[in-house]
Amino acid sequence: MQAIRSGWQVIDLVARRALARVILGVTLVALLGASAARGSTVETPEDPIRDLVSRTYDVVVDGRHAYLAVTAGVRVMDVSNPRRPREVGLLVLPDSVSSLALAGPGLLLAAGGPAGLWIVDVSEPTSPSSIGTLDTPGAVLAVDVAGPHAFVADGSFGLRVVDLSDPEAPRAVGHLDTEHYTRDVLAAGAWGYLADDRGGLVVLDLSQPSAPRVLSRLVLPGRAWNLATVGPLVYVAALDGGVSFVNVSDPKTPRRVGGVIVPDGARGVAVVDDMMYVAAGQAGLHVIGVSAPDEPVLETSLALPGAANRVVVHGRGLYLAGDHAGLAIFDIRHRSDPKPLTESQDD
């Protein structure tokens, strides 16, 4: 196993929100609206809104479109040609969007921090529109979907369960307080998992969605930030704590069975078969073999412009959300050797 310890830098959500509030004033919102209407954004360094659409915190893919969580809201990219992703839509929201989830055909959920949960109609990807919103007591940092319910990571207010039966009128139907600060959530059938910052991994019983119940807690190195699951393992990206591998085959007694440290900290994680992909901030993308969880092996590392924030796998493609590159796409037909595809992004 090759692993290098170093300091890490984390873009704090509070700082991002403060910056967004300053920049996303009435004038810039108008500029963004005009830019989206034209279907283009200005590439010049002097462009005051460029960072609002290029700095990307999450990505989900549906067919030929990728939806990006950006400082300005939700950006829609046509990725049918992965070498030249092309912006085709933009929805400006009141605060930064940190996470996205698909909730069925033409429906997208956006975690909008203190601005709450946003339900977005993307049936026409070139014209995304907000059709519903739900305010929460905390800051909506992440969201996952199972059936008619959305499970919302609500920061210091734990977990919120939302009924999406009527997307235009989302309704809170349950909640669960946590001990720390809930940053991510995964719903996997009757079980659920929370990344609870310094509280580590929280395992839930979601058999009654409106009454989620804690089955166990496991404190882990670092700050639990992002989650992925394959089979009986949950992979917990925890910034300077690296990625922990937790066996949850017995949800009441989860066990850490391995882990790996990456330079600049693990911000995002995705796993396919026995290969793990880690978004490691300024250290870029790390590809790690995890066929033996107690002996992870670094296969390769790829440098990127700006920080790598989140990574997802869709089909034979790996999609990476970053600060400067916005969206980078890789061919992972050879799992251990991602090949960069993106040459440029057309706005």
C-alpha positions as CSV (number, residue, x, y, z in Angstrom):
1,M,0.0,0.0,0.0
2,Q,1.3,3.4,-0.9
3,A,0.0,6.3,1.2
4,I,1.3,9.7,1.8
5,R,0.3,11.8,4.8
6,S,0.0,15.6,4.3
7,G,-1.9,18.5,5.5
8,W,-5.4,19.0,4.1
9,Q,-7.4,21.9,3.1
10,V,-11.2,21.8,3.3
11,I,-13.5,24.3,1.7
12,D,-15.8,25.1,4.6
13,L,-19.4,25.2,3.7
14,V,-20.0,28.2,5.9
15,A,-17.3,30.1,4.1
16,R,-18.7,29.1,0.8
17,R,-22.2,30.3,1.8
18,A,-20.8,33.6,3.1
19,L,-19.0,34.1,-0.2
20,A,-22.1,33.1,-2.2
21,R,-24.2,35.6,-0.3
22,V,-21.8,38.4,-1.1
23,I,-21.4,37.5,-4.8
24,L,-24.9,36.3,-5.5
25,G,-26.4,39.7,-5.1
26,V,-29.2,41.1,-7.3
27,T,-26.8,42.2,-10.0
28,L,-25.0,38.9,-10.4
29,V,-28.2,36.9,-10.3
30,A,-29.4,39.0,-13.1
31,L,-26.1,38.3,-15.0
32,L,-26.4,34.6,-14.4
33,G,-30.0,34.6,-15.6
34,A,-29.0,36.4,-18.8
35,S,-26.1,34.1,-19.3
36,A,-28.3,31.0,-18.9
37,A,-30.9,32.5,-21.3
38,R,-28.1,32.9,-23.9
39,G,-27.0,29.3,-23.2
40,S,-23.4,30.6,-22.7
41,T,-21.1,32.0,-20.1
42,V,-18.1,34.3,-20.7
43,E,-14.7,32.6,-20.4
44,T,-12.6,35.7,-19.7
45,P,-10.8,35.9,-16.4
46,E,-12.6,39.2,-15.8
47,D,-15.9,37.5,-15.8
48,P,-17.4,38.0,-12.2
49,I,-19.7,35.0,-12.4
50,R,-17.2,32.4,-13.8
51,D,-16.4,30.8,-10.4
52,L,-20.1,30.6,-9.6
53,V,-20.6,28.0,-12.3
54,S,-17.2,26.3,-12.6
55,R,-16.7,25.5,-8.9
56,T,-18.4,22.1,-8.6
57,Y,-19.2,20.1,-5.4
58,D,-21.1,17.1,-6.7
59,V,-22.3,15.5,-9.9
60,V,-25.0,13.0,-10.9
61,V,-25.4,11.5,-14.4
62,D,-28.6,10.5,-16.2
63,G,-28.2,9.4,-19.8
64,R,-26.6,12.1,-21.9
65,H,-26.8,14.7,-19.2
66,A,-24.7,15.4,-16.1
67,Y,-26.1,17.7,-13.3
68,L,-23.6,19.7,-11.4
69,A,-23.9,21.1,-7.9
70,V,-22.2,24.5,-8.2
71,T,-22.0,27.7,-6.2
72,A,-24.7,29.3,-8.2
73,G,-27.2,26.4,-8.1
74,V,-27.5,23.6,-10.6
75,R,-25.7,23.4,-13.9
76,V,-26.7,21.0,-16.7
77,M,-24.1,19.6,-19.1
78,D,-24.6,17.6,-22.2
79,V,-22.0,14.8,-21.9
80,S,-22.9,12.8,-25.0
81,N,-19.5,13.8,-26.2
82,P,-17.4,13.2,-23.1
83,R,-14.4,14.9,-24.6
84,R,-16.3,18.2,-24.9
85,P,-19.0,18.5,-22.2
86,R,-21.4,21.4,-23.1
87,E,-23.5,23.5,-20.8
88,V,-27.1,23.4,-21.9
89,G,-28.9,24.7,-18.8
90,L,-28.5,26.6,-15.5
91,L,-30.8,27.1,-12.5
92,V,-29.8,29.8,-10.1
93,L,-30.7,29.1,-6.5
94,P,-30.3,31.3,-3.3
95,D,-27.3,29.4,-1.9
96,S,-24.6,27.0,-2.9
97,V,-25.6,23.5,-3.8
98,S,-23.4,20.8,-2.1
99,S,-25.2,17.6,-3.2
100,L,-27.6,16.2,-5.8
101,A,-29.8,13.1,-6.1
102,L,-32.1,11.9,-8.9
103,A,-35.6,11.2,-7.7
104,G,-37.2,9.6,-10.7
105,P,-37.6,10.5,-14.4
106,G,-37.1,14.3,-14.9
107,L,-36.8,15.0,-11.1
108,L,-33.7,16.2,-9.3
109,L,-33.2,17.0,-5.6
110,A,-30.7,19.7,-4.7
111,A,-29.2,20.2,-1.2
112,G,-29.1,24.0,-0.8
113,G,-27.5,24.5,2.6
114,P,-29.5,27.0,4.7
115,A,-31.8,27.6,1.7
116,G,-33.2,24.1,2.2
117,L,-34.1,21.2,-0.1
118,W,-35.0,22.1,-3.7
119,I,-37.0,19.9,-6.0
120,V,-36.0,20.6,-9.6
121,D,-37.8,19.6,-12.8
122,V,-35.2,18.5,-15.3
123,S,-37.6,16.9,-17.8
124,E,-36.4,19.6,-20.2
125,P,-32.7,19.7,-19.3
126,T,-32.2,22.9,-21.2
127,S,-34.7,24.7,-18.9
128,P,-34.4,23.3,-15.3
129,S,-36.9,24.8,-13.0
130,S,-37.6,24.7,-9.3
131,I,-41.1,23.2,-8.6
132,G,-40.9,22.7,-4.8
133,T,-38.8,23.5,-1.8
134,L,-38.7,22.6,1.9
135,D,-37.0,24.6,4.6
136,T,-35.3,22.7,7.4
137,P,-34.0,23.7,10.8
138,G,-30.4,23.2,9.7
139,A,-28.3,23.3,6.6
140,V,-29.2,20.7,3.9
141,L,-25.8,19.2,3.0
142,A,-26.7,16.0,1.2
143,V,-29.7,14.0,0.1
144,D,-30.5,10.5,-1.0
145,V,-33.8,8.9,-2.3
146,A,-35.5,5.6,-1.6
147,G,-39.0,5.2,-3.0
148,P,-41.2,8.1,-2.3
149,H,-38.9,9.4,0.5
150,A,-35.9,11.7,0.5
151,F,-33.4,11.4,3.3
152,V,-31.8,14.7,4.1
153,A,-28.5,15.3,5.9
154,D,-29.4,18.5,7.9
155,G,-26.1,19.4,9.5
156,S,-26.4,20.0,13.3
157,F,-30.1,18.9,13.1
158,G,-29.3,15.4,12.0
159,L,-31.5,13.5,9.6
160,R,-34.8,14.7,8.0
161,V,-37.2,12.4,6.2
162,V,-39.3,14.0,3.4
163,D,-42.3,12.6,1.6
164,L,-42.0,13.3,-2.1
165,S,-45.4,11.9,-3.2
166,D,-46.2,15.4,-4.4
167,P,-42.9,16.9,-5.6
168,E,-44.5,20.4,-5.7
169,A,-45.3,20.1,-2.0
170,P,-42.6,18.1,-0.2
171,R,-43.5,17.3,3.3
172,A,-41.3,16.5,6.4
173,V,-42.5,13.2,7.9
174,G,-39.8,12.2,10.2
175,H,-36.5,13.2,11.8
176,L,-33.6,11.8,13.9
177,D,-31.2,13.9,16.0
178,T,-27.6,12.9,15.8
179,E,-24.7,13.6,18.2
180,H,-22.5,15.7,15.9
181,Y,-23.0,17.2,12.4
182,T,-24.6,15.1,9.7
183,R,-22.8,15.6,6.4
184,D,-23.9,12.7,4.2
185,V,-26.6,10.1,4.0
186,L,-27.1,6.8,2.1
187,A,-30.4,4.9,2.0
188,A,-29.9,1.2,1.2
189,G,-33.2,-0.7,1.5
190,A,-34.1,-1.2,5.2
191,W,-30.8,0.3,6.3
192,G,-29.4,3.7,6.2
193,Y,-26.0,5.3,6.9
194,L,-25.0,8.7,8.1
195,A,-21.6,10.5,7.9
196,D,-21.7,12.3,11.2
197,D,-18.5,14.3,11.1
198,R,-16.5,13.6,14.4
199,G,-19.2,11.1,15.3
200,G,-18.1,8.8,12.5
201,L,-20.6,6.4,10.9
202,V,-24.2,6.0,12.1
203,V,-26.1,2.9,11.1
204,L,-29.9,3.3,10.9
205,D,-33.0,1.1,10.6
206,L,-35.1,2.7,7.9
207,S,-37.8,-0.1,7.7
208,Q,-40.3,2.6,8.9
209,P,-39.0,5.7,7.0
210,S,-41.0,8.1,9.1
211,A,-39.4,6.7,12.3
212,P,-35.7,6.2,11.6
213,R,-33.9,4.4,14.4
214,V,-30.2,4.3,15.3
215,L,-28.8,0.7,15.4
216,S,-25.2,1.6,16.0
217,R,-22.5,4.2,15.9
218,L,-18.8,3.8,15.1
219,V,-16.3,6.6,15.7
220,L,-13.6,6.6,13.0
221,P,-10.4,8.5,12.2
222,G,-11.0,12.0,10.9
223,R,-14.3,13.7,10.1
224,A,-16.9,11.5,8.3
225,W,-17.7,13.5,5.1
226,N,-18.9,11.2,2.2
227,L,-20.2,7.7,1.9
228,A,-20.2,4.8,-0.6
229,T,-21.3,1.2,-0.1
230,V,-20.7,-2.0,-2.0
231,G,-21.9,-5.4,-0.5
232,P,-21.3,-5.6,3.2
233,L,-18.9,-2.7,3.3
234,V,-19.4,1.0,3.8
235,Y,-16.6,3.3,2.6
236,V,-16.3,6.5,4.7
237,A,-14.3,9.4,3.3
238,A,-13.2,11.4,6.3
239,L,-10.9,14.2,5.1
240,D,-7.5,13.9,6.9
241,G,-8.7,10.5,8.4
242,G,-8.6,9.1,4.8
243,V,-11.1,6.4,3.9
244,S,-12.3,3.8,6.4
245,F,-13.7,0.5,5.3
246,V,-16.5,-0.6,7.6
247,N,-18.2,-4.1,7.6
248,V,-21.9,-3.6,8.3
249,S,-23.0,-7.2,7.7
250,D,-24.2,-7.0,11.3
251,P,-25.7,-3.5,11.4
252,K,-25.7,-3.5,15.2
253,T,-22.0,-4.1,15.5
254,P,-20.1,-2.4,12.5
255,R,-16.4,-3.2,12.3
256,R,-13.6,-1.1,10.8
257,V,-11.7,-3.7,8.7
258,G,-9.3,-1.4,6.9
259,G,-8.5,2.0,5.6
260,V,-6.1,4.2,3.7
261,I,-4.8,7.7,4.1
262,V,-4.5,10.0,1.0
263,P,-2.7,13.3,0.6
264,D,-4.8,16.4,1.2
265,G,-7.6,14.4,2.7
266,A,-10.5,12.3,1.3
267,R,-13.5,14.4,0.3
268,G,-15.4,12.0,-1.9
269,V,-15.4,8.2,-2.6
270,A,-16.8,5.8,-5.1
271,V,-16.3,2.1,-5.4
272,V,-16.8,-0.3,-8.3
273,D,-16.1,-4.0,-7.8
274,D,-12.7,-4.1,-6.1
275,M,-11.5,-0.6,-7.2
276,M,-12.0,2.6,-5.1
277,Y,-11.8,6.1,-6.5
278,V,-11.0,8.9,-4.0
279,A,-11.4,12.7,-4.6
280,A,-8.5,14.0,-2.6
281,G,-8.7,17.8,-2.8
282,Q,-5.6,19.4,-4.2
283,A,-4.0,15.9,-4.5
284,G,-6.5,15.0,-7.3
285,L,-7.9,11.5,-8.0
286,H,-6.5,8.4,-6.3
287,V,-7.3,4.9,-7.6
288,I,-6.9,2.2,-4.9
289,G,-7.4,-1.5,-5.1
290,V,-9.5,-2.8,-2.3
291,S,-9.8,-6.5,-3.1
292,A,-8.2,-7.1,0.3
293,P,-9.6,-4.4,2.6
294,D,-6.9,-4.9,5.1
295,E,-4.2,-4.3,2.4
296,P,-5.4,-1.5,0.1
297,V,-3.0,-0.9,-2.9
298,L,-2.5,2.5,-4.6
299,E,-2.9,1.8,-8.3
300,T,-2.4,5.3,-9.6
301,S,-2.9,9.0,-8.9
302,L,-4.0,11.8,-11.3
303,A,-3.3,15.5,-10.8
304,L,-6.1,17.9,-11.6
305,P,-6.4,21.7,-11.9
306,G,-7.9,22.8,-8.7
307,A,-9.3,20.6,-5.9
308,A,-11.2,17.3,-6.5
309,N,-14.4,17.3,-4.4
310,R,-16.6,14.4,-5.4
311,V,-16.5,11.4,-7.7
312,V,-19.2,9.2,-9.2
313,V,-19.2,6.2,-11.6
314,H,-21.7,5.8,-14.3
315,G,-21.4,3.0,-16.8
316,R,-17.8,3.0,-18.1
317,G,-17.3,6.6,-17.1
318,L,-15.9,8.3,-14.0
319,Y,-17.2,11.8,-13.4
320,L,-15.2,14.1,-11.1
321,A,-16.5,17.3,-9.6
322,G,-13.8,19.9,-8.9
323,D,-13.1,23.5,-8.0
324,H,-11.5,24.7,-11.2
325,A,-12.1,22.0,-13.8
326,G,-15.8,21.9,-13.0
327,L,-16.3,18.4,-14.5
328,A,-13.7,16.0,-15.6
329,I,-14.6,12.7,-17.2
330,F,-12.5,9.5,-17.4
331,D,-12.8,6.3,-19.2
332,I,-12.6,3.4,-16.7
333,R,-13.0,0.4,-18.9
334,H,-9.7,-0.6,-17.3
335,R,-10.7,0.0,-13.7
336,S,-7.2,0.6,-12.3
337,D,-6.1,3.0,-15.1
338,P,-8.6,5.8,-15.7
339,K,-8.0,7.7,-19.0
340,P,-8.9,11.4,-19.1
341,L,-11.5,12.1,-21.8
342,T,-12.4,15.7,-21.2
343,E,-10.5,18.1,-23.5
344,S,-12.6,21.2,-22.8
345,Q,-16.0,22.4,-21.6
346,D,-18.1,24.3,-24.0
347,D,-20.5,26.8,-22.5
